[in-house]
């Protein structure tokens, strides 16, 4: 028989457990797509490649329509992990090559390390690309408790080898060990399976941070630029796409979208979905029209990956959380990839002093939750690369472009638009893995909501008289654009707004005074085997 004192103790323990469980911060799942174009997701208006699982999250979360990333892989990943712009960490110039003896500086505190202090369990799946020439630069030494994936910038999706700058080596890891047993398995499927397994094995008494950094949609080695499973390659599912490379790209994207659905489904099965923040983001603009042997689409934006035009730096992004007071909306708030670190730390009930930590990012969590407009970013540094002599910044609605990469050869507009094809299948969204999981928690989007949000998130190019602008040749003169009115960067207003142009050039100079030199080093050094891409120290 339980005494009254016993019941009191029991109720106190039960109340304590309830309060403790209620105070558990949200799980965070960050899904990073590699080389995904602005126009490659259905929620931006294209009918060409269905992305129902990604779209289902977008239409029930917040579509980030004014969200910016870095123009290329390593700088974006360093910005995400540190909350600092690459000009402040020496990571601003091109990518980290496989045989290069450097990495994201070890004195930098990374996102998972902040989350560890808040009680999180941190796991990573997929591409690292922030250094591996010494073990201290690899994920297990930078805040993650496990990692299955690869360290370099790309690999073949089946044999997992990477060919780069005269070297060739195997790169698929479990922690520090080479995962020979995964040879022949499709990378996207491996990462989907590993991410789902982590969720299913997670002890829900602690919050989870899961970073899923896909190889897709980055091109592979030259002998097979966009590898896809044979069964899908022979399928008529994308027969409406006549260009072979674009069709291969579509199949690879289909597998990526399927992976997103598998992750959401696993969260649903574990009853973790309602207490999870899900972020989906591209790492840079898409490599279109054969750039890097790839076939993305940034239409109608200008430029490609590794350019400072909107097509190179405007990211396809969304965030989903049951905490949002008004979900299912399009946000035009200016947001940068550096903002994720302070924002997610705030969402996890953490605090820090940006001035002490030197963080460039801003905490926008309150504005995402309640549409609070008190947090208002005005300055974006797209990049300043003194080696390439190219730079671009945005202040408010105005964007300055000074110099360009590849001698201007990739400064155009690249499709396909994907607008004049078969209809957008709303049922595909509602019946996707994500759609079904959302329905279980009464958060599935309605057809009307989907149609309205899709129209709202499309970018439409303005049309005006050419007399209003001057030709833009950024290798000769800086160019000036009003991005709010001209997101497609067709109308150079530098001659019409000379004082504003000079102000922005002065701002660019002042920002560049805060930069540290790029940390790039020649390939190969003592203690490193470039042909194998493995750490020896």
LOLOZA-929791 format. One record per residue (C-alpha): x, y, z; residue in three letters. Coordinates in steps of 0.5 Angstrom, whole numbers, m for minus. Layout:
BEGIN
@east X&north Y&up Z&type ALA
...
***
This chain:
BEGIN
@east 0&north 0&up 0&type UNK
@east 3&north 7&up m2&type UNK
@east 3&north 12&up 4&type UNK
@east 1&north 19&up 3&type UNK
@east 8&north 21&up 3&type UNK
@east 9&north 16&up m2&type UNK
@east 4&north 19&up m7&type UNK
@east 7&north 26&up m6&type UNK
@east 14&north 24&up m7&type UNK
@east 11&north 20&up m14&type UNK
@east 7&north 26&up m16&type UNK
@east 13&north 31&up m15&type UNK
@east 18&north 26&up m19&type UNK
@east 13&north 26&up m24&type UNK
@east 12&north 33&up m25&type UNK
@east 19&north 34&up m25&type UNK
@east 20&north 29&up m31&type UNK
@east 14&north 33&up m34&type UNK
@east 18&north 39&up m33&type UNK
@east 24&north 36&up m35&type UNK
@east 22&north 33&up m42&type UNK
@east 18&north 40&up m43&type UNK
@east 24&north 44&up m43&type UNK
@east 28&north 39&up m48&type UNK
@east 30&north 44&up m53&type UNK
@east 28&north 42&up m60&type UNK
@east 32&north 37&up m65&type UNK
@east 35&north 41&up m71&type UNK
@east 36&north 37&up m77&type UNK
@east 40&north 41&up m82&type UNK
@east 39&north 38&up m90&type UNK
@east 45&north 42&up m94&type UNK
@east 44&north 40&up m102&type UNK
@east 50&north 41&up m106&type UNK
@east 50&north 45&up m112&type UNK
@east 42&north 46&up m112&type UNK
@east 40&north 51&up m117&type UNK
@east 34&north 56&up m115&type UNK
@east 30&north 54&up m120&type UNK
@east 31&north 46&up m119&type UNK
@east 25&north 46&up m113&type UNK
@east 18&north 46&up m115&type UNK
@east 16&north 51&up m110&type UNK
@east 20&north 56&up m114&type UNK
@east 15&north 55&up m120&type UNK
@east 18&north 50&up m124&type UNK
@east 14&north 44&up m126&type UNK
@east 20&north 40&up m129&type UNK
@east 23&north 36&up m124&type UNK
@east 18&north 34&up m118&type UNK
@east 21&north 35&up m111&type UNK
@east 14&north 34&up m107&type UNK
@east 18&north 32&up m100&type UNK
@east 22&north 39&up m100&type UNK
@east 16&north 42&up m103&type UNK
@east 11&north 40&up m97&type UNK
@east 16&north 42&up m92&type UNK
@east 16&north 49&up m96&type UNK
@east 9&north 50&up m96&type UNK
@east 8&north 49&up m89&type UNK
@east 14&north 52&up m86&type UNK
@east 17&north 59&up m88&type UNK
@east 20&north 60&up m95&type UNK
@east 26&north 64&up m95&type UNK
@east 26&north 68&up m101&type UNK
@east 31&north 73&up m100&type UNK
@east 36&north 68&up m97&type UNK
@east 43&north 68&up m99&type UNK
@east 49&north 63&up m99&type UNK
@east 56&north 64&up m101&type UNK
@east 58&north 63&up m109&type UNK
@east 62&north 56&up m108&type UNK
@east 62&north 50&up m103&type UNK
@east 68&north 51&up m98&type UNK
@east 66&north 58&up m96&type UNK
@east 59&north 57&up m95&type UNK
@east 60&north 51&up m91&type UNK
@east 65&north 55&up m87&type UNK
@east 60&north 61&up m86&type UNK
@east 55&north 56&up m84&type UNK
@east 59&north 52&up m78&type UNK
@east 62&north 59&up m76&type UNK
@east 57&north 64&up m77&type UNK
@east 63&north 68&up m79&type UNK
@east 64&north 71&up m86&type UNK
@east 69&north 67&up m90&type UNK
@east 73&north 74&up m91&type UNK
@east 74&north 73&up m83&type UNK
@east 76&north 66&up m83&type UNK
@east 81&north 66&up m89&type UNK
@east 76&north 61&up m93&type UNK
@east 74&north 66&up m98&type UNK
@east 78&north 64&up m104&type UNK
@east 75&north 58&up m108&type UNK
@east 75&north 51&up m105&type UNK
@east 79&north 47&up m101&type UNK
@east 82&north 42&up m105&type UNK
@east 83&north 35&up m103&type UNK
@east 91&north 35&up m103&type UNK
@east 91&north 42&up m99&type UNK
@east 94&north 42&up m92&type UNK
@east 89&north 47&up m89&type UNK
@east 82&north 47&up m86&type UNK
@east 78&north 51&up m83&type UNK
@east 82&north 54&up m77&type UNK
@east 82&north 50&up m71&type UNK
@east 81&north 56&up m66&type UNK
@east 74&north 57&up m69&type UNK
@east 68&north 55&up m65&type UNK
@east 63&north 51&up m69&type UNK
@east 56&north 50&up m69&type UNK
@east 56&north 43&up m66&type UNK
@east 61&north 45&up m61&type UNK
@east 56&north 51&up m59&type UNK
@east 50&north 46&up m59&type UNK
@east 54&north 41&up m54&type UNK
@east 54&north 46&up m49&type UNK
@east 47&north 46&up m49&type UNK
@east 46&north 39&up m48&type UNK
@east 45&north 36&up m56&type UNK
@east 48&north 30&up m59&type UNK
@east 51&north 32&up m65&type UNK
@east 51&north 27&up m71&type UNK
@east 54&north 28&up m79&type UNK
@east 52&north 25&up m85&type UNK
@east 55&north 27&up m92&type UNK
@east 60&north 32&up m94&type UNK
@east 65&north 35&up m90&type UNK
@east 70&north 40&up m94&type UNK
@east 73&north 44&up m89&type UNK
@east 79&north 40&up m88&type UNK
@east 82&north 33&up m87&type UNK
@east 90&north 34&up m87&type UNK
@east 90&north 33&up m80&type UNK
@east 85&north 29&up m76&type UNK
@east 84&north 35&up m71&type UNK
@east 80&north 38&up m78&type UNK
@east 75&north 32&up m79&type UNK
@east 68&north 32&up m76&type UNK
@east 69&north 28&up m70&type UNK
@east 74&north 33&up m67&type UNK
@east 70&north 39&up m69&type UNK
@east 64&north 37&up m65&type UNK
@east 60&north 31&up m68&type UNK
@east 60&north 25&up m65&type UNK
@east 59&north 21&up m71&type UNK
@east 60&north 22&up m78&type UNK
@east 59&north 17&up m84&type UNK
@east 61&north 21&up m91&type UNK
@east 67&north 24&up m95&type UNK
@east 72&north 29&up m93&type UNK
@east 73&north 32&up m100&type UNK
@east 69&north 37&up m105&type UNK
@east 66&north 31&up m109&type UNK
@east 66&north 24&up m110&type UNK
@east 63&north 19&up m115&type UNK
@east 56&north 17&up m112&type UNK
@east 58&north 9&up m113&type UNK
@east 65&north 8&up m113&type UNK
@east 66&north 14&up m108&type UNK
@east 73&north 16&up m111&type UNK
@east 75&north 23&up m113&type UNK
@east 79&north 25&up m118&type UNK
@east 82&north 32&up m117&type UNK
@east 88&north 36&up m119&type UNK
@east 92&north 30&up m122&type UNK
@east 90&north 26&up m116&type UNK
@east 85&north 20&up m115&type UNK
@east 83&north 17&up m108&type UNK
@east 78&north 13&up m105&type UNK
@east 73&north 18&up m100&type UNK
@east 68&north 15&up m96&type UNK
@east 69&north 14&up m88&type UNK
@east 66&north 12&up m82&type UNK
@east 69&north 17&up m77&type UNK
@east 77&north 16&up m79&type UNK
@east 76&north 10&up m82&type UNK
@east 75&north 8&up m90&type UNK
@east 68&north 5&up m91&type UNK
@east 70&north 0&up m96&type UNK
@east 64&north m4&up m95&type UNK
@east 60&north 1&up m98&type UNK
@east 63&north 1&up m105&type UNK
@east 58&north 0&up m110&type UNK
@east 52&north 3&up m106&type UNK
@east 49&north 10&up m108&type UNK
@east 51&north 16&up m104&type UNK
@east 45&north 19&up m103&type UNK
@east 42&north 12&up m101&type UNK
@east 47&north 11&up m96&type UNK
@east 46&north 18&up m93&type UNK
@east 39&north 17&up m93&type UNK
@east 39&north 11&up m89&type UNK
@east 45&north 13&up m84&type UNK
@east 41&north 19&up m83&type UNK
@east 34&north 15&up m81&type UNK
@east 38&north 10&up m77&type UNK
@east 41&north 16&up m73&type UNK
@east 34&north 18&up m72&type UNK
@east 31&north 12&up m70&type UNK
@east 37&north 10&up m65&type UNK
@east 37&north 17&up m62&type UNK
@east 35&north 17&up m54&type UNK
@east 30&north 23&up m54&type UNK
@east 31&north 25&up m47&type UNK
@east 37&north 29&up m50&type UNK
@east 36&north 34&up m56&type UNK
@east 39&north 32&up m63&type UNK
@east 43&north 36&up m68&type UNK
@east 43&north 32&up m75&type UNK
@east 47&north 35&up m80&type UNK
@east 46&north 32&up m87&type UNK
@east 50&north 35&up m92&type UNK
@east 49&north 31&up m99&type UNK
@east 54&north 30&up m105&type UNK
@east 48&north 31&up m109&type UNK
@east 47&north 35&up m114&type UNK
@east 55&north 36&up m114&type UNK
@east 58&north 33&up m121&type UNK
@east 62&north 27&up m120&type UNK
@east 68&north 25&up m124&type UNK
@east 69&north 27&up m131&type UNK
@east 68&north 19&up m133&type UNK
@east 61&north 20&up m130&type UNK
@east 59&north 27&up m129&type UNK
@east 52&north 25&up m126&type UNK
@east 51&north 18&up m124&type UNK
@east 44&north 15&up m122&type UNK
@east 42&north 8&up m121&type UNK
@east 41&north 4&up m127&type UNK
@east 33&north 2&up m125&type UNK
@east 32&north 10&up m125&type UNK
@east 36&north 12&up m131&type UNK
@east 32&north 7&up m135&type UNK
@east 25&north 9&up m133&type UNK
@east 20&north 13&up m137&type UNK
@east 19&north 18&up m130&type UNK
@east 23&north 24&up m133&type UNK
@east 22&north 22&up m141&type UNK
@east 19&north 29&up m142&type UNK
@east 26&north 32&up m141&type UNK
@east 30&north 31&up m147&type UNK
@east 37&north 34&up m145&type UNK
@east 40&north 28&up m143&type UNK
@east 45&north 31&up m138&type UNK
@east 38&north 35&up m135&type UNK
@east 35&north 28&up m135&type UNK
@east 40&north 25&up m131&type UNK
@east 40&north 31&up m126&type UNK
@east 33&north 30&up m125&type UNK
@east 34&north 23&up m123&type UNK
@east 39&north 25&up m118&type UNK
@east 35&north 30&up m115&type UNK
@east 29&north 25&up m115&type UNK
@east 33&north 21&up m110&type UNK
@east 35&north 27&up m106&type UNK
@east 28&north 29&up m105&type UNK
@east 26&north 22&up m103&type UNK
@east 32&north 22&up m98&type UNK
@east 28&north 29&up m95&type UNK
@east 22&north 25&up m94&type UNK
@east 25&north 19&up m91&type UNK
@east 28&north 23&up m86&type UNK
@east 22&north 27&up m84&type UNK
@east 18&north 20&up m84&type UNK
@east 23&north 17&up m79&type UNK
@east 22&north 23&up m75&type UNK
@east 15&north 22&up m75&type UNK
@east 15&north 15&up m73&type UNK
@east 19&north 17&up m67&type UNK
@east 14&north 22&up m65&type UNK
@east 20&north 27&up m66&type UNK
@east 17&north 31&up m71&type UNK
@east 13&north 36&up m67&type UNK
@east 19&north 38&up m63&type UNK
@east 24&north 39&up m69&type UNK
@east 27&north 44&up m73&type UNK
@east 28&north 42&up m80&type UNK
@east 32&north 47&up m85&type UNK
@east 33&north 45&up m92&type UNK
@east 38&north 50&up m96&type UNK
@east 43&north 50&up m102&type UNK
@east 50&north 51&up m101&type UNK
@east 51&north 56&up m107&type UNK
@east 48&north 57&up m114&type UNK
@east 47&north 52&up m119&type UNK
@east 52&north 50&up m124&type UNK
@east 48&north 51&up m130&type UNK
@east 49&north 49&up m138&type UNK
@east 55&north 45&up m137&type UNK
@east 58&north 49&up m132&type UNK
@east 62&north 43&up m128&type UNK
@east 59&north 38&up m133&type UNK
@east 53&north 39&up m129&type UNK
@east 46&north 41&up m131&type UNK
@east 42&north 46&up m126&type UNK
@east 38&north 51&up m127&type UNK
@east 38&north 58&up m124&type UNK
@east 32&north 61&up m128&type UNK
@east 31&north 67&up m129&type UNK
@east 37&north 69&up m124&type UNK
@east 43&north 71&up m127&type UNK
@east 50&north 67&up m127&type UNK
@east 52&north 60&up m124&type UNK
@east 56&north 57&up m118&type UNK
@east 62&north 61&up m117&type UNK
@east 60&north 68&up m119&type UNK
@east 57&north 73&up m115&type UNK
@east 51&north 74&up m119&type UNK
@east 44&north 72&up m116&type UNK
@east 44&north 66&up m119&type UNK
@east 51&north 64&up m116&type UNK
@east 49&north 67&up m109&type UNK
@east 41&north 67&up m108&type UNK
@east 40&north 60&up m104&type UNK
@east 34&north 56&up m105&type UNK
@east 32&north 55&up m97&type UNK
@east 26&north 54&up m92&type UNK
@east 25&north 53&up m85&type UNK
@east 20&north 48&up m82&type UNK
@east 18&north 48&up m74&type UNK
@east 12&north 47&up m71&type UNK
@east 13&north 53&up m66&type UNK
@east 12&north 58&up m72&type UNK
@east 6&north 62&up m70&type UNK
@east 4&north 63&up m78&type UNK
@east 7&north 57&up m82&type UNK
@east 6&north 57&up m89&type UNK
@east 8&north 63&up m91&type UNK
@east 14&north 67&up m96&type UNK
@east 19&north 71&up m92&type UNK
@east 22&north 77&up m96&type UNK
@east 27&north 78&up m90&type UNK
@east 34&north 79&up m92&type UNK
@east 38&north 73&up m89&type UNK
@east 45&north 70&up m90&type UNK
@east 48&north 63&up m89&type UNK
@east 52&north 66&up m83&type UNK
@east 45&north 67&up m79&type UNK
@east 44&north 60&up m78&type UNK
@east 49&north 59&up m72&type UNK
@east 46&north 65&up m68&type UNK
@east 39&north 63&up m70&type UNK
@east 39&north 56&up m68&type UNK
@east 43&north 57&up m62&type UNK
@east 37&north 62&up m60&type UNK
@east 32&north 57&up m62&type UNK
@east 36&north 52&up m57&type UNK
@east 35&north 56&up m52&type UNK
@east 42&north 59&up m52&type UNK
@east 45&north 65&up m52&type UNK
@east 52&north 68&up m53&type UNK
@east 55&north 75&up m54&type UNK
@east 56&north 76&up m62&type UNK
@east 61&north 82&up m60&type UNK
@east 66&north 77&up m56&type UNK
@east 65&north 71&up m61&type UNK
@east 66&north 75&up m67&type UNK
@east 60&north 73&up m70&type UNK
@east 58&north 76&up m77&type UNK
@east 51&north 72&up m77&type UNK
@east 45&north 75&up m74&type UNK
@east 39&north 72&up m69&type UNK
@east 33&north 72&up m73&type UNK
@east 29&north 66&up m69&type UNK
@east 24&north 71&up m67&type UNK
@east 22&north 74&up m73&type UNK
@east 21&north 67&up m76&type UNK
@east 17&north 65&up m70&type UNK
@east 13&north 71&up m70&type UNK
@east 14&north 75&up m76&type UNK
@east 18&north 80&up m72&type UNK
@east 21&north 85&up m76&type UNK
@east 25&north 88&up m71&type UNK
@east 31&north 84&up m73&type UNK
@east 33&north 87&up m80&type UNK
@east 39&north 86&up m84&type UNK
@east 42&north 91&up m88&type UNK
@east 49&north 89&up m91&type UNK
@east 50&north 83&up m94&type UNK
@east 57&north 81&up m96&type UNK
@east 57&north 76&up m102&type UNK
@east 64&north 75&up m103&type UNK
@east 71&north 79&up m103&type UNK
@east 76&north 76&up m107&type UNK
@east 82&north 80&up m108&type UNK
@east 86&north 74&up m112&type UNK
@east 80&north 73&up m117&type UNK
@east 79&north 81&up m116&type UNK
@east 72&north 80&up m116&type UNK
@east 67&north 83&up m110&type UNK
@east 60&north 84&up m109&type UNK
@east 56&north 87&up m103&type UNK
@east 49&north 89&up m102&type UNK
@east 46&north 94&up m98&type UNK
@east 39&north 94&up m97&type UNK
@east 36&north 94&up m104&type UNK
@east 42&north 96&up m107&type UNK
@east 47&north 91&up m110&type UNK
@east 54&north 93&up m112&type UNK
@east 58&north 88&up m117&type UNK
@east 66&north 90&up m118&type UNK
@east 69&north 85&up m122&type UNK
@east 67&north 78&up m124&type UNK
@east 70&north 71&up m125&type UNK
@east 72&north 67&up m131&type UNK
@east 73&north 73&up m135&type UNK
@east 65&north 74&up m136&type UNK
@east 64&north 67&up m139&type UNK
@east 58&north 65&up m134&type UNK
@east 55&north 72&up m133&type UNK
@east 49&north 70&up m137&type UNK
@east 42&north 67&up m136&type UNK
@east 41&north 60&up m136&type UNK
@east 35&north 56&up m136&type UNK
@east 31&north 51&up m137&type UNK
@east 25&north 55&up m134&type UNK
@east 21&north 49&up m133&type UNK
@east 14&north 53&up m134&type UNK
@east 11&north 50&up m140&type UNK
@east 11&north 43&up m138&type UNK
@east 6&north 38&up m135&type UNK
@east 2&north 41&up m129&type UNK
@east 4&north 42&up m122&type UNK
@east 2&north 35&up m119&type UNK
@east m1&north 38&up m112&type UNK
@east m3&north 30&up m110&type UNK
@east 4&north 28&up m111&type UNK
@east 6&north 33&up m105&type UNK
@east 0&north 31&up m101&type UNK
@east 2&north 24&up m102&type UNK
@east 9&north 24&up m101&type UNK
@east 13&north 21&up m95&type UNK
@east 13&north 28&up m92&type UNK
@east 6&north 30&up m94&type UNK
@east 3&north 24&up m90&type UNK
@east 8&north 25&up m84&type UNK
@east 5&north 32&up m84&type UNK
@east m2&north 30&up m84&type UNK
@east m1&north 26&up m78&type UNK
@east 0&north 32&up m74&type UNK
@east m5&north 36&up m78&type UNK
@east 0&north 40&up m81&type UNK
@east m1&north 38&up m88&type UNK
@east m2&north 44&up m93&type UNK
@east m8&north 45&up m97&type UNK
@east m9&north 45&up m105&type UNK
@east m10&north 53&up m105&type UNK
@east m5&north 54&up m100&type UNK
@east 0&north 51&up m104&type UNK
@east m2&north 55&up m111&type UNK
@east m2&north 61&up m107&type UNK
@east 5&north 60&up m104&type UNK
@east 8&north 58&up m110&type UNK
@east 6&north 64&up m114&type UNK
@east 8&north 68&up m109&type UNK
@east 15&north 65&up m108&type UNK
@east 17&north 66&up m116&type UNK
@east 22&north 71&up m118&type UNK
@east 19&north 75&up m124&type UNK
@east 24&north 79&up m128&type UNK
@east 22&north 87&up m129&type UNK
@east 22&north 90&up m136&type UNK
@east 23&north 97&up m137&type UNK
@east 26&north 101&up m143&type UNK
@east 34&north 100&up m144&type UNK
@east 35&north 108&up m144&type UNK
@east 34&north 107&up m136&type UNK
@east 40&north 103&up m135&type UNK
@east 48&north 102&up m138&type UNK
@east 51&north 96&up m140&type UNK
@east 54&north 92&up m135&type UNK
@east 61&north 90&up m136&type UNK
@east 64&north 89&up m129&type UNK
@east 71&north 87&up m131&type UNK
@east 71&north 95&up m134&type UNK
@east 67&north 98&up m129&type UNK
@east 63&north 97&up m123&type UNK
@east 55&north 95&up m124&type UNK
@east 50&north 97&up m119&type UNK
@east 43&north 94&up m119&type UNK
@east 36&north 95&up m115&type UNK
@east 35&north 88&up m113&type UNK
@east 28&north 89&up m110&type UNK
@east 26&north 92&up m117&type UNK
@east 31&north 88&up m121&type UNK
@east 32&north 81&up m118&type UNK
@east 35&north 79&up m125&type UNK
@east 40&north 84&up m126&type UNK
@east 39&north 86&up m132&type UNK
@east 39&north 94&up m131&type UNK
@east 45&north 97&up m129&type UNK
@east 44&north 104&up m125&type UNK
@east 51&north 106&up m124&type UNK
@east 51&north 112&up m129&type UNK
@east 44&north 114&up m126&type UNK
@east 46&north 113&up m119&type UNK
@east 53&north 116&up m119&type UNK
@east 53&north 118&up m111&type UNK
@east 50&north 112&up m109&type UNK
@east 55&north 108&up m113&type UNK
@east 61&north 112&up m110&type UNK
@east 58&north 110&up m103&type UNK
@east 58&north 103&up m104&type UNK
@east 65&north 103&up m107&type UNK
@east 67&north 106&up m100&type UNK
@east 63&north 101&up m96&type UNK
@east 66&north 95&up m100&type UNK
@east 73&north 98&up m98&type UNK
@east 71&north 99&up m91&type UNK
@east 69&north 92&up m91&type UNK
@east 75&north 89&up m94&type UNK
@east 79&north 93&up m89&type UNK
@east 76&north 88&up m84&type UNK
@east 78&north 81&up m88&type UNK
@east 84&north 77&up m87&type UNK
@east 88&north 74&up m92&type UNK
@east 86&north 68&up m96&type UNK
@east 89&north 61&up m93&type UNK
@east 90&north 57&up m99&type UNK
@east 96&north 53&up m99&type UNK
@east 99&north 49&up m105&type UNK
@east 98&north 42&up m105&type UNK
@east 102&north 37&up m101&type UNK
@east 106&north 37&up m95&type UNK
@east 110&north 33&up m90&type UNK
@east 105&north 29&up m86&type UNK
@east 100&north 28&up m92&type UNK
@east 99&north 23&up m97&type UNK
@east 95&north 27&up m103&type UNK
@east 94&north 21&up m108&type UNK
@east 90&north 18&up m102&type UNK
@east 87&north 24&up m99&type UNK
@east 88&north 21&up m92&type UNK
@east 91&north 24&up m85&type UNK
@east 97&north 21&up m83&type UNK
@east 98&north 25&up m77&type UNK
***
